[in-house]
Amino acid sequence: MKLFGTDGIRGRVNEFPITAEVALRMGKAVASVLRSSGPNRNRVLVGKDTRISGYMLETALTSGLVSMGMDVFMVGPLPTPAVAHLTKSMGAAAGIMITASHNPYEDNGLKVFGPDGYKLNDELEELIERHILGEEPEPPPLPPKQIGKAHRIDDARGRYIEFAKHTADNVPLHGLRIVVDCGHGAAYFISPLIFKELGAEVITTGIQPDGININSGCGALHPENAGELVRRHNADLGISFDGDADRVIFTDANGQVVSGDRILALCAIGLKEQGRLRKDTLVTTVMSNLGLKEAMKQHKIKVETTAVGDRNVIECMRKGGYSFGGENSGHLIFADHATTGDGILSALQVLRMMRDRNSTLAQLSSVMNEYPTQMANIPVPAKPPLDSLPKLKKLMKKATTEFGEHGRHLVRYSGTEKKIRVLVEHREIEECRRWVSLFAAAIKEEIG
């Protein structure tokens, strides 16, 4: 597809495709494709994160939807998973989230959810894309009396807050001191409130968005900030969200970052003990550490592996009937409660497990040993097929042979940025560093 990537449409603001014109056409396209015959067939929910460009895109998107007879319900800054949940609970035809997730403020994007709260499949995204690009017939303009209306929903936050607390059975958090870093993003208001309402003492940071400071030196991209505050305030743990709060990174009581794989492991084990891990299976991606699979084997938990992207994890979970999965990056999907990755819900589930087991986060996360890992994100001017790069291809084959069972490597293009991502895992950290350097050199030589 030309516009949709692994997580909706994303790019630099005021450059194709993240322009007001494309947002307008997106509104018309969603109306054409997702209008249904149900009682709320003309209702669309629109949310956004805290980027300054959200105002521009929200206005253009709403204009396109309204012009096609859709009633738009704008919820303002809310996490992506809140928009997905509200889309389903309100019986809307679609939900659209304006966000570029963990990217800097110069970027923005558009994520579309269907009436079931799930991200759209490839076929529907391709159809919407063809409408946006003018490859489908333009529908005739509606008469004035049939155009839609735009509304602001004042109780959207409250609806989601009560839902999120309910998913963890309103677990009492009295006596816990929690650092919450909202990354100046979409969770800046509601996430501290949720933890406070459940009784925790909350120390906040990253809760003053100004339109340009989202993800800037804070949040899930920089969990060391929460770690420092945990040490300073003698807190029990730190919780850091990315810009749209669909993922979360934890720090323990020592201020140490707990990897996403460790969180996946402790959650999978906890869910199995509770009898809530359907088919005793965890779904994760190729980015997960080899140590995770070893830990799951010890606890007799099967592992299904997908390509990178929470959407791929969710599709595997739906097809296989599994209840839990996620990514090392902090996306956690609790299918009994949510249709997408949800940072706040995930934090509540982890806190509940800490309470149920009367354990610290460090104790729960000690269930696996991680292989040393090195990663590199290398900017590239283009994305030629990896098979067309003979030196890199030869190097990858050589690495596979030399590593054997002692390590692995993964080289792939980013689905949202002009970057190539290199991951190397090995029992020896020196080997990780050496091979990342070799891969980086080959990439720069062949791609530039």
C-alpha positions as CSV (number, residue, x, y, z in Angstrom):
1,M,0.0,0.0,0.0
2,K,1.1,3.6,-0.7
3,L,-0.2,5.3,2.4
4,F,-0.9,2.8,5.1
5,G,2.0,1.4,7.0
6,T,2.2,-1.0,9.9
7,D,0.3,1.4,12.1
8,G,-2.0,3.6,10.0
9,I,-0.8,6.5,7.9
10,R,2.1,8.4,9.4
11,G,4.6,11.0,8.3
12,R,5.9,14.5,8.7
13,V,3.3,17.2,9.2
14,N,2.5,19.4,6.2
15,E,4.2,16.9,3.9
16,F,2.3,14.3,1.9
17,P,0.5,12.3,3.2
18,I,0.1,14.1,6.5
19,T,-1.6,17.2,5.1
20,A,-5.0,18.8,5.7
21,E,-6.0,17.8,2.2
22,V,-5.3,14.1,2.8
23,A,-7.1,14.3,6.2
24,L,-10.1,15.8,4.4
25,R,-10.1,13.0,1.9
26,M,-9.5,10.4,4.7
27,G,-12.8,11.6,6.3
28,K,-14.7,11.2,3.0
29,A,-13.1,7.8,2.4
30,V,-13.9,6.4,5.9
31,A,-17.5,7.6,5.4
32,S,-17.7,5.8,2.1
33,V,-16.2,2.6,3.2
34,L,-17.3,2.1,6.8
35,R,-20.9,3.5,6.9
36,S,-23.0,0.5,7.9
37,S,-26.7,-0.3,8.2
38,G,-26.8,-0.3,12.0
39,P,-28.6,2.3,14.1
40,N,-25.4,4.4,14.5
41,R,-24.1,3.9,11.0
42,N,-23.3,7.6,10.6
43,R,-21.4,8.0,13.9
44,V,-17.6,8.3,14.0
45,L,-15.4,8.9,17.0
46,V,-12.3,11.1,16.6
47,G,-9.5,11.4,19.2
48,K,-6.0,12.8,19.2
49,D,-2.8,13.1,21.2
50,T,-1.3,16.4,22.3
51,R,0.6,17.4,19.1
52,I,0.0,20.9,17.9
53,S,-0.8,19.6,14.4
54,G,-3.7,17.7,15.9
55,Y,-5.9,20.7,15.6
56,M,-5.3,21.1,11.9
57,L,-5.9,17.4,11.1
58,E,-8.9,17.1,13.4
59,T,-10.6,20.0,11.7
60,A,-9.9,18.7,8.2
61,L,-10.9,15.1,9.1
62,T,-14.1,16.3,10.7
63,S,-15.0,18.4,7.6
64,G,-14.6,15.4,5.3
65,L,-16.7,13.1,7.5
66,V,-19.5,15.7,8.1
67,S,-19.6,16.5,4.3
68,M,-20.5,12.8,3.8
69,G,-23.3,12.8,6.3
70,M,-21.4,11.4,9.2
71,D,-21.9,12.7,12.8
72,V,-18.5,13.2,14.4
73,F,-18.0,12.8,18.2
74,M,-14.7,14.5,19.1
75,V,-13.2,13.3,22.4
76,G,-10.1,15.5,22.4
77,P,-6.7,14.2,23.8
78,L,-7.2,10.6,24.8
79,P,-5.1,7.5,24.6
80,T,-5.4,5.4,21.4
81,P,-6.9,2.4,23.3
82,A,-9.5,4.7,24.8
83,V,-10.7,5.7,21.3
84,A,-10.8,2.0,20.3
85,H,-12.8,1.1,23.4
86,L,-15.3,4.0,23.0
87,T,-15.8,3.2,19.3
88,K,-17.0,-0.2,20.2
89,S,-19.0,0.7,23.4
90,M,-20.8,3.6,21.6
91,G,-21.7,1.5,18.6
92,A,-19.9,3.8,16.2
93,A,-19.2,2.9,12.6
94,A,-15.5,3.8,13.0
95,G,-13.0,5.5,15.3
96,I,-10.1,7.5,14.1
97,M,-7.0,8.4,16.3
98,I,-4.8,11.3,15.3
99,T,-1.3,10.4,16.5
100,A,2.2,9.4,15.6
101,S,2.6,7.4,18.8
102,H,6.3,7.6,19.9
103,N,7.5,9.8,17.1
104,P,8.5,13.5,17.7
105,Y,6.0,16.3,17.4
106,E,7.0,17.1,13.8
107,D,5.2,13.9,12.8
108,N,1.6,12.9,13.0
109,G,-0.6,10.1,11.8
110,L,-4.1,8.6,11.4
111,K,-5.2,5.3,12.8
112,V,-8.6,3.8,11.9
113,F,-10.6,1.4,14.0
114,G,-13.7,-0.5,12.9
115,P,-17.0,-0.8,14.8
116,D,-15.5,-3.8,16.7
117,G,-12.7,-1.6,18.1
118,Y,-10.0,-3.5,16.1
119,K,-7.7,-1.9,13.6
120,L,-8.8,-2.4,10.0
121,N,-7.7,-5.4,7.9
122,D,-5.5,-4.9,4.8
123,E,-8.5,-5.1,2.5
124,L,-10.4,-2.2,4.1
125,E,-7.3,-0.1,4.4
126,E,-6.5,-0.6,0.8
127,L,-10.0,0.4,-0.2
128,I,-9.8,3.6,1.9
129,E,-6.5,4.3,0.4
130,R,-7.9,4.0,-3.1
131,H,-10.6,6.5,-2.2
132,I,-8.1,8.9,-0.8
133,L,-5.9,8.7,-3.9
134,G,-8.9,9.2,-6.2
135,E,-8.7,5.7,-7.6
136,E,-12.4,5.1,-6.7
137,P,-15.4,7.0,-8.1
138,E,-16.1,10.2,-6.2
139,P,-19.5,10.0,-4.5
140,P,-22.0,12.8,-5.4
141,P,-22.2,15.7,-3.0
142,L,-25.0,15.4,-0.4
143,P,-27.9,17.9,-0.2
144,P,-27.4,20.4,2.7
145,K,-30.0,18.7,4.9
146,Q,-28.1,15.4,4.9
147,I,-24.7,16.6,6.0
148,G,-23.6,15.5,9.5
149,K,-22.9,17.3,12.7
150,A,-19.9,17.6,15.0
151,H,-20.1,17.2,18.7
152,R,-17.7,17.3,21.7
153,I,-18.1,14.5,24.2
154,D,-17.6,15.8,27.7
155,D,-17.7,12.5,29.5
156,A,-15.4,10.4,27.3
157,R,-12.6,10.5,29.9
158,G,-14.9,9.4,32.6
159,R,-16.2,6.5,30.6
160,Y,-12.7,5.2,29.9
161,I,-11.5,5.7,33.5
162,E,-14.3,3.5,34.9
163,F,-13.7,0.9,32.2
164,A,-9.9,0.8,32.9
165,K,-10.4,0.4,36.6
166,H,-13.0,-2.3,36.2
167,T,-10.6,-4.4,34.0
168,A,-8.4,-4.8,37.1
169,D,-11.4,-5.3,39.5
170,N,-10.7,-1.9,41.0
171,V,-7.6,-3.3,42.6
172,P,-6.7,-1.3,45.8
173,L,-3.4,0.4,45.5
174,H,-3.2,1.9,49.0
175,G,0.3,2.0,50.3
176,L,1.9,2.1,46.9
177,R,4.0,5.0,45.7
178,I,4.1,5.2,41.9
179,V,6.0,7.5,39.5
180,V,4.0,8.1,36.4
181,D,5.6,9.7,33.3
182,C,3.0,10.6,30.7
183,G,5.5,11.9,28.1
184,H,3.4,15.1,27.7
185,G,1.1,12.9,25.7
186,A,-2.4,11.7,25.5
187,A,-2.4,10.1,29.0
188,Y,-1.3,13.3,30.7
189,F,-4.6,13.8,32.5
190,I,-6.4,10.5,33.0
191,S,-3.6,8.1,33.9
192,P,-2.5,9.9,37.2
193,L,-6.2,10.2,38.0
194,I,-6.8,6.5,37.7
195,F,-4.0,5.5,39.9
196,K,-4.9,8.1,42.5
197,E,-8.6,7.0,42.5
198,L,-7.4,3.4,43.3
199,G,-5.5,4.7,46.3
200,A,-1.9,5.0,45.2
201,E,0.4,7.9,46.0
202,V,1.3,9.3,42.6
203,I,4.4,11.3,41.6
204,T,3.8,12.7,38.1
205,T,6.1,14.0,35.4
206,G,5.4,14.7,31.7
207,I,1.9,16.1,32.3
208,Q,2.3,19.6,30.8
209,P,1.9,19.2,27.1
210,D,2.5,22.4,25.0
211,G,2.0,20.8,21.5
212,I,5.7,20.3,20.8
213,N,7.1,18.6,23.9
214,I,5.4,15.2,23.4
215,N,8.0,12.3,23.7
216,S,10.8,14.9,24.0
217,G,13.3,13.4,26.5
218,C,10.5,11.8,28.5
219,G,7.9,9.0,28.6
220,A,8.4,5.4,27.3
221,L,11.3,6.5,25.1
222,H,13.2,7.6,28.2
223,P,12.2,5.5,31.2
224,E,15.4,6.4,33.0
225,N,13.6,9.6,33.9
226,A,11.0,7.7,35.9
227,G,13.8,5.5,37.3
228,E,15.5,8.6,38.7
229,L,12.3,9.8,40.3
230,V,11.7,6.3,41.8
231,R,15.1,6.4,43.5
232,R,14.6,10.0,44.6
233,H,11.2,9.5,46.1
234,N,11.7,5.9,47.3
235,A,8.8,4.8,45.1
236,D,7.7,1.2,44.5
237,L,7.9,1.4,40.7
238,G,7.8,3.8,37.7
239,I,5.3,3.7,34.8
240,S,6.2,5.5,31.5
241,F,3.8,5.9,28.6
242,D,4.5,6.9,25.0
243,G,2.7,9.7,23.2
244,D,-0.6,7.9,22.6
245,A,-0.3,5.6,25.7
246,D,-0.8,2.3,23.8
247,R,2.4,1.0,25.3
248,V,4.1,1.2,28.7
249,I,7.6,0.7,30.1
250,F,8.2,-0.1,33.8
251,T,11.0,0.7,36.2
252,D,11.4,-1.3,39.4
253,A,11.9,0.0,43.0
254,N,15.7,0.3,42.3
255,G,15.0,2.6,39.3
256,Q,16.1,-0.1,36.9
257,V,14.2,-0.4,33.6
258,V,12.3,-3.7,33.3
259,S,12.4,-5.0,29.7
260,G,9.1,-5.5,27.9
261,D,10.0,-9.2,27.5
262,R,10.2,-9.6,31.3
263,I,6.8,-8.0,31.6
264,L,5.4,-10.4,29.0
265,A,6.9,-13.3,30.9
266,L,5.5,-12.3,34.3
267,C,2.1,-11.6,32.9
268,A,1.9,-14.8,31.0
269,I,2.9,-16.8,34.0
270,G,0.5,-14.9,36.2
271,L,-2.4,-15.4,33.8
272,K,-1.7,-19.1,33.6
273,E,-1.7,-19.4,37.3
274,Q,-5.1,-17.7,37.3
275,G,-6.4,-20.0,34.6
276,R,-6.8,-17.0,32.2
277,L,-4.0,-17.8,29.7
278,R,-6.1,-19.4,26.9
279,K,-4.4,-22.5,25.4
280,D,-1.4,-21.8,27.7
281,T,0.0,-19.7,24.8
282,L,1.8,-16.4,24.7
283,V,1.9,-14.4,21.4
284,T,4.9,-12.2,20.7
285,T,7.1,-11.0,17.8
286,V,10.5,-11.8,16.3
287,M,11.9,-9.0,18.4
288,S,11.5,-10.8,21.7
289,N,14.6,-12.1,23.5
290,L,15.6,-15.7,23.3
291,G,15.5,-15.8,27.0
292,L,11.7,-15.3,26.9
293,K,11.2,-18.5,25.0
294,E,13.4,-20.4,27.4
295,A,11.4,-19.1,30.4
296,M,8.1,-19.9,28.8
297,K,9.3,-23.5,28.1
298,Q,10.2,-23.9,31.8
299,H,6.6,-22.9,32.7
300,K,5.1,-25.1,30.0
301,I,3.7,-22.1,28.1
302,K,3.8,-22.2,24.3
303,V,5.0,-19.2,22.3
304,E,3.5,-18.1,18.9
305,T,5.8,-15.7,17.1
306,T,4.7,-13.0,14.6
307,A,6.2,-10.3,12.5
308,V,6.8,-6.9,14.2
309,G,3.8,-4.8,15.0
310,D,1.0,-5.1,17.6
311,R,-1.5,-5.5,14.8
312,N,0.3,-8.7,13.7
313,V,0.2,-9.9,17.3
314,I,-3.5,-9.1,17.6
315,E,-4.4,-10.9,14.3
316,C,-2.6,-14.0,15.5
317,M,-4.4,-13.9,18.9
318,R,-7.8,-13.6,17.2
319,K,-7.1,-16.4,14.7
320,G,-5.8,-18.7,17.4
321,G,-8.2,-17.8,20.2
322,Y,-5.4,-16.7,22.5
323,S,-5.9,-14.3,25.4
324,F,-2.5,-12.6,25.9
325,G,0.4,-11.3,23.7
326,G,2.6,-8.3,23.1
327,E,5.9,-6.8,22.1
328,N,9.1,-6.1,23.8
329,S,8.5,-2.4,23.0
330,G,5.8,-2.3,25.6
331,H,2.7,-3.1,23.7
332,L,0.6,-5.6,25.8
333,I,-2.7,-6.9,24.6
334,F,-5.1,-8.4,27.2
335,A,-7.7,-9.8,24.8
336,D,-10.3,-10.4,27.5
337,H,-10.4,-6.6,28.0
338,A,-9.0,-4.7,25.0
339,T,-8.8,-4.8,21.3
340,T,-5.4,-3.1,21.0
341,G,-2.3,-2.4,23.1
342,D,-3.3,-0.4,26.2
343,G,-0.6,1.1,28.4
344,I,-2.9,2.1,31.3
345,L,-4.8,-1.2,31.3
346,S,-1.5,-3.1,31.2
347,A,-0.1,-1.1,34.1
348,L,-3.2,-1.9,36.2
349,Q,-2.8,-5.7,35.3
350,V,0.8,-5.7,36.5
351,L,-0.1,-3.8,39.7
352,R,-2.8,-6.3,40.3
353,M,-0.3,-9.2,40.0
354,M,2.0,-7.4,42.4
355,R,-0.9,-7.2,44.9
356,D,-2.1,-10.8,44.3
357,R,1.4,-12.2,44.8
358,N,2.4,-9.7,47.5
359,S,5.6,-9.2,45.5
360,T,7.8,-6.4,44.1
361,L,8.1,-5.8,40.4
362,A,11.8,-6.9,40.6
363,Q,10.7,-10.2,42.2
364,L,8.1,-10.9,39.6
365,S,10.3,-9.9,36.6
366,S,13.2,-12.2,37.7
367,V,11.5,-15.2,36.0
368,M,13.7,-15.0,32.9
369,N,17.3,-14.5,32.0
370,E,17.9,-12.3,29.0
371,Y,20.5,-12.7,26.3
372,P,22.7,-9.6,25.8
373,T,21.2,-7.5,23.0
374,Q,22.5,-4.7,20.8
375,M,20.2,-2.6,18.5
376,A,20.8,0.1,15.9
377,N,18.4,2.3,14.1
378,I,20.1,3.5,10.9
379,P,18.6,6.2,8.8
380,V,18.4,5.3,5.1
381,P,17.5,7.4,2.0
382,A,15.6,4.5,0.4
383,K,14.3,1.1,1.2
384,P,15.5,-1.4,-1.5
385,P,14.6,-5.0,-0.9
386,L,17.1,-6.6,1.5
387,D,17.6,-9.5,-1.0
388,S,18.9,-7.0,-3.5
389,L,21.8,-6.0,-1.2
390,P,24.5,-8.8,-1.8
391,K,27.0,-7.7,0.8
392,L,24.4,-7.4,3.5
393,K,22.7,-10.7,2.5
394,K,26.1,-12.5,2.6
395,L,26.8,-11.1,6.0
396,M,23.4,-12.1,7.4
397,K,24.0,-15.7,6.2
398,K,27.4,-15.8,7.8
399,A,26.0,-14.5,11.1
400,T,23.4,-17.2,11.1
401,T,26.0,-19.9,10.6
402,E,28.4,-18.6,13.3
403,F,25.7,-18.0,15.9
404,G,24.1,-21.4,15.8
405,E,22.0,-21.7,19.0
406,H,24.0,-19.1,20.9
407,G,22.4,-16.1,19.3
408,R,20.3,-14.6,16.5
409,H,20.0,-11.5,14.4
410,L,17.2,-9.5,12.8
411,V,17.6,-6.9,10.1
412,R,14.4,-5.1,8.9
413,Y,13.1,-1.8,7.7
414,S,11.0,0.3,10.0
415,G,7.3,0.4,9.0
416,T,6.9,4.0,10.0
417,E,10.2,5.7,9.5
418,K,13.0,5.8,6.9
419,K,15.2,3.6,9.0
420,I,16.6,0.1,8.9
421,R,16.6,-1.6,12.3
422,V,19.3,-4.1,13.3
423,L,19.0,-6.4,16.3
424,V,21.7,-8.8,17.5
425,E,21.4,-11.2,20.5
426,H,24.2,-13.4,21.7
427,R,25.4,-14.9,24.9
428,E,28.5,-12.8,24.6
429,I,27.9,-9.0,24.6
430,E,31.1,-8.4,22.6
431,E,29.7,-10.5,19.8
432,C,26.6,-8.4,19.8
433,R,28.6,-5.2,19.4
434,R,30.9,-6.6,16.8
435,W,28.0,-7.8,14.6
436,V,26.0,-4.6,14.9
437,S,29.0,-2.7,13.7
438,L,29.5,-5.1,10.8
439,F,25.8,-4.8,9.8
440,A,25.8,-1.0,10.0
441,A,28.9,-0.7,7.9
442,A,27.4,-3.0,5.2
443,I,24.1,-1.1,5.2
444,K,25.8,2.3,4.9
445,E,28.0,1.0,2.0
446,E,25.1,-0.4,0.0
447,I,22.3,2.0,0.8
448,G,24.0,5.2,1.9
